[in-house]
Each structure stands twice: as C-alpha cells, then as structure tokens.
Amino acid sequence: DVKVTQSSRYLVKRTGEKVFLECVQDMDHENMFWYRQDPGLGLRLIYFSYDVKMKEKGDIPEGYSVSREKKERFSLILESASTNQTSMYLCASSTPGQGPYGYTFGSGTRLTVV
Amino acid sequence: AQRVTQPEKLLSVFKGAPVELKCNYSYSGSPELFWYVQYSRQRLQLLLRHISRESIKGFTADLNKGETSFHLKKPFAQEEDSAMYYCAQRIYNQGGKLIFGQGTELSVKP
C-alpha cells in the first residue's frame, strides 16, 4: 500500500560528499515536494516540481538541487554535504488544484552528515 | 510572506482532559488549511482539512477568519493521541505548495 517511497531510511555521509536522496510515487501525481523536518522549525520546503523537468525553489533551496526526469521520480541532491544539512528529509506528492486529500508523504530519510 | 504559527512546542495533558492545539495563519484571502499528524515512527498523514468540516478521531478544527486561526480541538484526550501535530496552509499561486507551522508535540498522560 506504499505510495510514496524514499529509497533510504537512514544515511550517514561525510562532509563534502555529493548526496542523492530518491523519491518515487506510484499515484501519477503531477506535484512533488522535498521538505526538511527539524525540531522547533517544523517542515520547511526545499524545492518542488509541478511537472517533469520543472522545478521551483522553496524557502530554503541553498545547498540543494533537484532533478525530475520522470513523472514518478523526484531526486534531491546535496551538492557538497555539510553538517548543518543533518536532518530528516520528507518527500511528498499531490495532485494540482484542490485535491481532496492534500499531500501524501514518504516515510522520510534521516541524513547525518559527519 | 505567508506564515503559519503554532505557538506551543509542547502540550501536555492528562487522559480525558480537553485539548486545544493553536494555529494562526497570515494569509488574508480564502485559505485552505490542514492539520497533519505524525505518530511515533510513522509517516506524516493528513488528519483533517477545513473544507471538509469533518471530525476525525474526535478532533475538530474551525476556521476563524476574523482571528486568522484554525485551532485543533478534542473534548477528551486519549493516550493514543500523543503525537506531533502540524498545521499547514496551501498556497495556490505557488504550485499548490503547503507551508507548515513549527509543530506541537501533544503528550497525553495516563
């Protein structure tokens, strides 16, 4: 019954590494989103995409990039990982307009940068 | 910029007590608002949305445009309600993105 799948539950990477976080959805949703979740800060939007090969910056895009080559897959890239990017990363998807159920979230990837 | 504010980081109540989790938004038009919940070790999931005017797991939330609030309420808290709760607002002119509040951790003690 899993609809939004994030490839890794836990990741540990070294400072300076290039990191790829993968997200796949099987609901044929147009919109996909990447958030990071930090205690006391809630969820903050990094990037989103409303179509294949389209991307828009969210509120905290610095240090990140994204790729959407296929409708079902949305990748988050940390070009050069830093310790302040240690966080829980959540992927979500939705239909455009007033979808009745809002977003569907993945189970998250907890990234630790050492 | 639109903001969603949840003033309480932690709310601790006893089982059977009433619960109110506060949420204020800044958008002046006709907002679409949601409450999401994340139970321990589970993914974030939709609890309710204001358009539906529904009650889920005994929770309700009323949109008050005058106070720009969307507080989540339950008359009698249960231990299984312990979770992290996020208020969110959909922004339609920006791809339908959701902006979230900081979250409130609800702890219901026996």
Interface residues (C-beta under 8 A of the other chain):
Chain A: N31 F33 Y35 G40 L41 G42 L43 R44 L45 F48 Y50 E56 G58 D59 L90 A92 S94 P96 G97 Q98 P100 Y101 G102 Y103 F105 G106 S107 G108
Chain B: Q6 K9 E32 F34 Y36 Q42 R43 L44 Q45 L46 R49 I51 S52 Y86 A88 R90 Q94 G95 G96 K97 L98 I99 F100 G101 Q102 G103
